[in-house]
Protein backbone atom coordinates (compact mmCIF):
# COMPACT_ATOMS: atom_id res chain seq x y z
CA UNK A 1 0.00 0.00 0.00
CA UNK A 2 1.35 3.44 -0.89
CA UNK A 3 2.06 6.01 1.81
CA UNK A 4 -0.79 8.16 0.49
CA UNK A 5 -3.33 5.31 0.64
CA UNK A 6 -2.19 4.46 4.14
CA UNK A 7 -2.62 8.10 5.22
CA UNK A 8 -6.06 8.26 3.56
CA UNK A 9 -7.26 5.18 5.47
CA UNK A 10 -5.69 6.45 8.69
CA UNK A 11 -7.40 9.81 8.12
CA UNK A 12 -10.89 8.34 7.49
CA UNK A 13 -11.18 5.93 10.42
CA UNK A 14 -11.50 8.56 13.22
CA UNK A 15 -14.46 10.18 11.43
CA UNK A 16 -16.29 6.85 11.21
CA UNK A 17 -15.67 6.06 14.87
CA UNK A 18 -16.50 9.61 15.99
CA UNK A 19 -19.88 9.64 14.22
CA UNK A 20 -20.73 6.27 15.78
CA UNK A 21 -19.82 7.70 19.18
CA UNK A 22 -21.93 10.85 18.64
CA UNK A 23 -24.97 8.73 17.76
CA UNK A 24 -24.42 6.41 20.71
CA UNK A 25 -23.97 9.14 23.34
CA UNK A 26 -26.20 11.96 22.08
CA UNK A 27 -28.93 10.12 20.18
CA UNK A 28 -28.86 6.85 22.14
CA UNK A 29 -28.65 4.96 18.85
CA UNK A 30 -26.16 2.45 17.47
CA UNK A 31 -24.78 3.06 13.98
CA UNK A 32 -23.33 0.18 11.98
CA UNK A 33 -20.97 1.12 9.18
CA UNK A 34 -20.88 -0.73 5.90
CA UNK A 35 -18.00 -1.06 3.45
CA UNK A 36 -16.73 2.29 2.13
CA UNK A 37 -17.13 3.01 -1.58
CA UNK A 38 -15.65 5.43 -4.09
CA UNK A 39 -18.07 8.22 -4.91
CA UNK A 40 -18.62 8.63 -8.64
CA UNK A 41 -20.82 11.75 -8.86
CA UNK A 42 -21.64 15.05 -7.12
CA UNK A 43 -25.17 14.13 -5.97
CA UNK A 44 -25.45 13.98 -2.17
CA UNK A 45 -26.37 10.64 -0.64
CA UNK A 46 -29.24 12.21 1.34
CA UNK A 47 -31.67 15.13 1.40
CA UNK A 48 -29.86 17.06 4.14
CA UNK A 49 -26.09 17.45 4.22
CA UNK A 50 -23.79 19.09 6.72
CA UNK A 51 -20.34 19.84 5.34
CA UNK A 52 -17.08 21.16 6.65
CA UNK A 53 -13.79 21.99 4.96
CA UNK A 54 -10.58 20.61 6.42
CA UNK A 55 -7.07 22.05 6.06
CA UNK A 56 -3.89 21.29 7.92
CA UNK A 57 -0.55 19.59 7.96
CA UNK A 58 0.67 16.07 8.61
CA UNK A 59 3.91 15.49 10.51
CA UNK A 60 5.37 12.09 11.28
CA UNK A 61 9.11 11.76 11.67
CA UNK A 62 10.78 13.30 8.64
CA UNK A 63 7.50 13.35 6.66
CA UNK A 64 5.81 16.75 6.63
CA UNK A 65 2.95 17.43 4.23
CA UNK A 66 0.04 19.86 3.89
CA UNK A 67 -3.42 18.43 3.31
CA UNK A 68 -6.93 19.57 2.53
CA UNK A 69 -10.26 17.88 2.24
CA UNK A 70 -13.83 17.91 3.41
CA UNK A 71 -16.27 16.05 5.62
CA UNK A 72 -19.89 15.66 4.54
CA UNK A 73 -22.53 13.91 6.63
CA UNK A 74 -25.71 13.30 4.66
CA UNK A 75 -29.13 12.03 5.76
CA UNK A 76 -32.29 11.07 3.88
CA UNK A 77 -35.14 13.33 5.08
CA UNK A 78 -36.83 10.68 7.24
CA UNK A 79 -33.59 9.73 9.01
CA UNK A 80 -32.69 13.38 9.56
CA UNK A 81 -36.03 14.08 11.23
CA UNK A 82 -35.75 10.95 13.40
CA UNK A 83 -32.15 11.83 14.31
CA UNK A 84 -33.16 15.38 15.26
CA UNK A 85 -36.06 14.02 17.32
CA UNK A 86 -33.72 11.65 19.17
CA UNK A 87 -31.09 14.31 19.80
CA UNK A 88 -33.55 16.98 20.96
CA UNK A 89 -35.82 14.46 22.75
CA UNK A 90 -38.92 15.85 21.04
CA UNK A 91 -41.11 14.34 18.37
CA UNK A 92 -40.75 16.07 15.00
CA UNK A 93 -42.66 14.95 11.93
CA UNK A 94 -41.26 17.31 9.31
CA UNK A 95 -38.16 19.35 8.60
CA UNK A 96 -38.42 22.85 10.10
CA UNK A 97 -36.33 25.71 11.48
CA UNK A 98 -36.18 24.15 14.97
CA UNK A 99 -34.21 21.16 13.70
CA UNK A 100 -32.29 22.81 10.86
CA UNK A 101 -29.03 23.05 12.85
CA UNK A 102 -28.99 19.50 14.28
CA UNK A 103 -26.93 18.19 11.37
CA UNK A 104 -24.45 21.04 11.77
CA UNK A 105 -24.03 20.18 15.44
CA UNK A 106 -23.52 16.48 14.68
CA UNK A 107 -20.96 17.39 11.99
CA UNK A 108 -19.13 19.80 14.29
CA UNK A 109 -18.92 17.32 17.19
CA UNK A 110 -17.84 14.51 14.83
CA UNK A 111 -15.11 16.75 13.40
CA UNK A 112 -13.93 17.84 16.85
CA UNK A 113 -13.71 14.26 18.13
CA UNK A 114 -11.92 13.06 14.98
CA UNK A 115 -9.53 16.02 15.20
CA UNK A 116 -8.48 14.98 18.72
CA UNK A 117 -7.67 11.46 17.51
CA UNK A 118 -5.91 12.70 14.37
CA UNK A 119 -3.76 15.14 16.36
CA UNK A 120 -2.28 12.14 18.17
CA UNK A 121 -1.41 10.60 14.78
CA UNK A 122 0.41 13.71 13.53
CA UNK A 123 -2.46 15.50 11.74
CA UNK A 124 -2.87 19.13 12.76
CA UNK A 125 -6.25 20.32 11.52
CA UNK A 126 -7.70 23.78 11.02
CA UNK A 127 -11.46 23.41 11.24
CA UNK A 128 -13.91 25.59 9.35
CA UNK A 129 -17.49 26.51 10.18
CA UNK A 130 -19.95 23.84 9.01
CA UNK A 131 -22.54 24.64 6.36
CA UNK A 132 -25.67 22.79 5.34
CA UNK A 133 -27.62 22.07 2.19
CA UNK A 134 -31.18 20.78 2.18
CA UNK A 135 -33.19 19.38 -0.71
CA UNK A 136 -33.53 16.24 -2.79
CA UNK A 137 -30.68 15.54 -5.22
CA UNK A 138 -28.55 18.49 -4.13
CA UNK A 139 -24.98 18.57 -5.40
CA UNK A 140 -21.78 18.83 -3.42
CA UNK A 141 -18.79 19.65 -5.59
CA UNK A 142 -15.57 18.25 -4.20
CA UNK A 143 -12.18 19.53 -5.27
CA UNK A 144 -11.32 18.46 -8.81
CA UNK A 145 -9.18 15.36 -9.03
CA UNK A 146 -9.67 14.41 -5.38
CA UNK A 147 -11.09 11.00 -4.52
CA UNK A 148 -14.18 10.97 -2.29
CA UNK A 149 -14.95 7.93 -0.15
CA UNK A 150 -18.54 7.31 1.02
CA UNK A 151 -19.14 5.22 4.12
CA UNK A 152 -22.80 4.19 4.54
CA UNK A 153 -24.22 3.57 8.02
CA UNK A 154 -27.40 1.80 9.03
CA UNK A 155 -29.33 2.40 12.24
CA UNK A 156 -32.82 2.05 13.73
CA UNK A 157 -33.33 5.70 12.71
CA UNK A 158 -32.38 5.09 9.08
CA UNK A 159 -29.31 5.44 6.90
CA UNK A 160 -26.55 8.02 7.31
CA UNK A 161 -23.67 8.65 4.90
CA UNK A 162 -20.21 10.06 5.54
CA UNK A 163 -18.32 11.42 2.55
CA UNK A 164 -14.65 12.22 3.04
CA UNK A 165 -12.06 13.46 0.64
CA UNK A 166 -8.42 14.03 1.36
CA UNK A 167 -5.47 15.31 -0.62
CA UNK A 168 -1.97 15.88 0.64
CA UNK A 169 0.88 17.73 -1.02
CA UNK A 170 4.42 18.86 -0.30
CA UNK A 171 5.08 21.72 2.06
CA UNK A 172 6.27 24.85 0.27
QUIGIUR-V144115 format. One record per run of one state. SS is the DSSP state (@ for helix, = for strand, . for the rest). FROM is the first residue (numbers start at 1). LEN is the number of residues. If there is no record, write none. Layout:
BEGIN
ss=SS from=FROM len=LEN
ss=SS from=FROM len=LEN
END
This chain:
BEGIN
ss=. from=1 len=2
ss=@ from=3 len=24
ss=. from=27 len=5
ss== from=32 len=2
ss=. from=34 len=3
ss== from=37 len=2
ss=. from=39 len=4
ss== from=43 len=1
ss=. from=44 len=4
ss== from=48 len=13
ss=. from=61 len=2
ss== from=63 len=13
ss=. from=76 len=1
ss=@ from=77 len=12
ss=. from=89 len=8
ss=@ from=97 len=3
ss=. from=100 len=2
ss=@ from=102 len=19
ss=. from=121 len=2
ss== from=123 len=5
ss=. from=128 len=3
ss== from=131 len=4
ss=. from=135 len=4
ss== from=139 len=1
ss=. from=140 len=8
ss== from=148 len=7
ss=. from=155 len=5
ss== from=160 len=11
ss=. from=171 len=2
END
